[in-house]
Amino acid sequence: MTAAPGSGAGLAPRAWLVWSIAAVTVALVTDNPVYRGLVALVALDVLLTWLPPGRRLRSLAVAVALAAALAALINLLASHTGADVFARLPDGLPLVGGPLTLESLAFGGALGLGLVAALLSVAPLSLVLEPHDVVDAMPAALERTGIAVATSLNLVSGFGRTFTEVRDAQRMRGWKPGGLRSWNEVLVPVVLTAIEDSVLLAESMEARAFGAGRRTSYATARVGAREAVVVAAALAAATVFIGLRVAGVPMGWYPYPTLSLPPIHPLAVAGCLALALPAFRLPARGSRPR
């Protein structure tokens, strides 16, 4: 088959996959908020650079904010360790009763920042790439896994669209949100629609002989020099963090019993900045800078 127009991502899908895995590795290997903050900023910059026209970050922003806030709140309420107490809940309250400390809030913020960095690192796989690009990025041994992942991404986005459409339709019929039971008029049609879409998708995949053998596909994007540099930099960043941790270099941050500044290692900072290479877009061939 001839190559079809890609997602416009500019980078080969496999380069995006390696970059996302490396960025998530860096974000999860350490709990240092400095490194996690750098990864989050770099991932956001890369995402904004390659975000296709017409796609919005509102849903991702809401999910990231909720994840960070929930992680910080849970750690604040569940952990009562630290010297700097700024409030106290009644001791009779189960689990959450006791002092609230700045150390617990700071460590919860670091946990939330790790979730933010991880979510932003994998966001290009769903917001920049098309589902078939995600499938093509998988190795041959994981082809069926790639198809399942791409299908799930389609169903998740479709579920959100269906929820918005059903809610707007019910409002036009005079529905108003009143309590938990009132949302049944929206959730029930949404769930039934999702089930129906899943059945139709399964029948379509069966009609196309899914699982019967090797599938046909568009010609995959070639991995060129730019992709090789991005992959090498991403793997180097992950290797630096893993190597520093194995070597015993302080990579974490523990604010208890009193707050202290997190340690910073120049190699770790360089590894985080190496992940920013995809944000530097090269001009198209034949174009001249103005």
Secondary structure as the mmCIF struct_conf table of DSSP 4:
data_model
#
loop_
_struct_conf.conf_type_id
_struct_conf.id
_struct_conf.beg_label_comp_id
_struct_conf.beg_label_asym_id
_struct_conf.beg_label_seq_id
_struct_conf.end_label_comp_id
_struct_conf.end_label_asym_id
_struct_conf.end_label_seq_id
HELX_LH_PP_P HELX_LH_PP_P1 THR A 2 PRO A 5
BEND BEND1 GLY A 8 GLY A 8
BEND BEND2 GLY A 10 LEU A 11
HELX_RH_AL_P HELX_RH_AL_P1 PRO A 13 VAL A 29
HELX_RH_AL_P HELX_RH_AL_P2 PRO A 33 TRP A 50
HELX_LH_PP_P HELX_LH_PP_P2 LEU A 51 PRO A 52
TURN_TY1_P TURN_TY1_P1 PRO A 53 GLY A 54
HELX_RH_AL_P HELX_RH_AL_P3 ARG A 58 ALA A 78
BEND BEND3 ALA A 83 ALA A 83
STRN STRN1 VAL A 85 LEU A 89
TURN_TY1_P TURN_TY1_P2 ASP A 91 GLY A 92
BEND BEND4 LEU A 93 LEU A 93
TURN_TY1_P TURN_TY1_P3 PRO A 94 VAL A 96
STRN STRN2 GLY A 98 THR A 101
HELX_RH_AL_P HELX_RH_AL_P4 LEU A 102 VAL A 122
TURN_TY1_P TURN_TY1_P4 ALA A 123 ALA A 123
HELX_RH_AL_P HELX_RH_AL_P5 PRO A 124 LEU A 127
TURN_TY1_P TURN_TY1_P5 VAL A 128 VAL A 128
BEND BEND5 LEU A 129 LEU A 129
HELX_RH_AL_P HELX_RH_AL_P6 PRO A 131 ALA A 137
BEND BEND6 MET A 138 MET A 138
HELX_RH_3T_P HELX_RH_3T_P1 ALA A 140 LEU A 142
HELX_RH_AL_P HELX_RH_AL_P7 GLU A 143 MET A 172
TURN_TY1_P TURN_TY1_P6 ARG A 173 GLY A 174
BEND BEND7 GLY A 179 GLY A 179
TURN_TY1_P TURN_TY1_P7 LEU A 180 LEU A 180
HELX_RH_3T_P HELX_RH_3T_P2 ARG A 181 TRP A 183
HELX_RH_AL_P HELX_RH_AL_P8 ASN A 184 ALA A 207
TURN_TY1_P TURN_TY1_P8 ARG A 208 GLY A 211
BEND BEND8 ALA A 212 GLY A 213
HELX_LH_PP_P HELX_LH_PP_P3 ARG A 214 THR A 216
HELX_LH_PP_P HELX_LH_PP_P4 TYR A 218 ARG A 222
HELX_RH_AL_P HELX_RH_AL_P9 ALA A 225 VAL A 246
TURN_TY1_P TURN_TY1_P9 ALA A 247 GLY A 248
BEND BEND9 PRO A 257 THR A 258
HELX_LH_PP_P HELX_LH_PP_P5 LEU A 261 PRO A 263
HELX_RH_AL_P HELX_RH_AL_P10 PRO A 266 ALA A 274
TURN_TY1_P TURN_TY1_P10 LEU A 275 ALA A 276
HELX_RH_3T_P HELX_RH_3T_P3 LEU A 277 ALA A 279
BEND BEND10 PHE A 280 PHE A 280
HELX_LH_PP_P HELX_LH_PP_P6 ARG A 281 ALA A 284
TURN_TY1_P TURN_TY1_P11 ARG A 285 GLY A 286
#
